[in-house]
Amino acid sequence: MPPDGAAPAKPLNELFSSLPTTIFEVMSKLAMEHQSVNLGQGFPDAEGPESMKKIASAAMYDFHNQYPSLLGVPELRQAVAKHSEREQGIPVDWATETLVTVGATEGLASAFLGLINPGDEVIMFDPMYDSYTSMAKRSGATIKPVRLRLPDFSVPLDELAAAVGPATKMIMINTPHNPSGKVFTLPELEAIAALCIKHDLIALCDEVYEHLVFRGAKHVSLRSLPGMEERCVRLGSAGKTFSFTAWKVGWMSGPARLLNPIIKAHQFLVFTVPSSLQRAVAHGLDSEAEFYHSLGPSLEAKRQLLEAQLEGLGFELLPAHGAYFLVADVSKFLRPGEDDVGFAKRLTVEGGVTTIPISGFYVGPSPPTHLVRFCYCKEDAKLKAAGERLRAYLGPGGKGCPEPASA
Ligand SMILES: Cc1ncc(COP(=O)(O)O)c(C=O)c1O
């Protein structure tokens, strides 16, 4: 018997107890310590529609504040169905094909838990949003990463086809894509759809950035392609569509057969979502289309502002048509032996600007170590301040310049 007061010694969950601190936490902490201009974390400075805030606060007084339906309040589920039909031409039966979740994050977790059996293989495009892998692994999945090709993060269709095997159950697709800002092209989507149909696969479609597209690109949901309605589950987020990242309201739509086990997982993870916020998001989806349709053009302008400053300093910028991330090749600025993590830390500490090194988004071996991600959904003044600091540090004569004046 252990002595009184001894800590329990039995091994805890292997996956979660061995996870390292994420690079996001490392960079955010460093940014705070050094008061840098933080273009690392992905949240917007400007908030969403006032009307939604008013409805959320009024709803707390006007309605019963007890557990709503585990599926979500009917007005939000109806709004999700109408939004799907209106924006993507995908008909959805609100009563059987929608679910409201605690942000897309919980929707993803519920989807992996509800759909995966131990040993199932899930194909994911590398690099990827960091919450996918842990929850997929915890559900028993084996992850098969397929690396998107630089510089435009295109899908290597031959490698994708070769990754499908007898144990493959699902393809995970995120478009517009975090961290690259890539918007999957129609030929890529058609090729993914063809593979799903040929091999009887499910597709989990993270479309939280669906309205954040620009430069002539169009977001097309995989679920809108012929033969894919019964195979795809789509995820959306009020954090991204309305810039209310703290609300943690998300939604899913998909065929009842796929959604049903996901609903069971959701039931035991969180059961439901705050009803006041759900009512506000229902209003947003029904009546604030102007807001989310304006996000693309306003982000494009912000991207241009940041791009001009980075290009002026000699950064090589990778192409993108969506989300609010800009990936820059920093090879020119790396010191001997330095990688993207070392550079991003140095830039925060010495240059006063925080970015996220891209290698942290890769699951497969030997990730690229010469790329960093800037998040630009920030006030123009902040983007300009970042530009000035970068110029002072990396520009001619700056301390971080590849050829310092004092050398
Ligand atoms: C690709 C992607 N999916 C999902 C999420 C999580 O969304 P939510 O805040 O609604 O949980 C994020 C958040 O950054 C994301 O980038």
The ligand as an SDF file (V2000), in Angstrom:
LIG
                    3D

 16 16  0  0  0  0  0  0  0  0999 V2000
   -8.8540   24.6280  -39.2420 C   0  0  0  0  0  0  0  0  0  0  0  0
   -9.5240   24.9010  -37.9360 C   0  0  0  0  0  0  0  0  0  0  0  0
  -10.5170   24.0830  -37.5440 N   0  0  0  0  0  0  0  0  0  0  0  0
  -11.1520   24.2730  -36.3810 C   0  0  0  0  0  0  0  0  0  0  0  0
  -10.8100   25.3130  -35.5380 C   0  0  0  0  0  0  0  0  0  0  0  0
  -11.5160   25.4600  -34.2220 C   0  0  0  0  0  0  0  0  0  0  0  0
  -12.6790   26.2170  -34.3220 O   0  0  0  0  0  0  0  0  0  0  0  0
  -13.5290   26.5810  -33.0300 P   0  0  0  0  0  0  0  0  0  0  0  0
  -12.9120   27.7570  -32.3860 O   0  0  0  0  0  0  0  0  0  0  0  0
  -14.9020   26.8270  -33.5680 O   0  0  0  0  0  0  0  0  0  0  0  0
  -13.4940   25.3980  -32.1210 O   0  0  0  0  0  0  0  0  0  0  0  0
   -9.7710   26.1810  -35.9030 C   0  0  0  0  0  0  0  0  0  0  0  0
   -9.3640   27.2700  -35.0100 C   0  0  0  0  0  0  0  0  0  0  0  0
   -8.3730   27.9400  -35.1820 O   0  0  0  0  0  0  0  0  0  0  0  0
   -9.1150   25.9710  -37.1400 C   0  0  0  0  0  0  0  0  0  0  0  0
   -8.1170   26.7620  -37.5470 O   0  0  0  0  0  0  0  0  0  0  0  0
  1  2  1  0
  2  3  1  0
  2 15  2  0
  3  4  2  0
  4  5  1  0
  5  6  1  0
  5 12  2  0
  6  7  1  0
  7  8  1  0
  8  9  2  0
  8 10  1  0
  8 11  1  0
 12 13  1  0
 12 15  1  0
 13 14  2  0
 15 16  1  0
M  END
$$$$
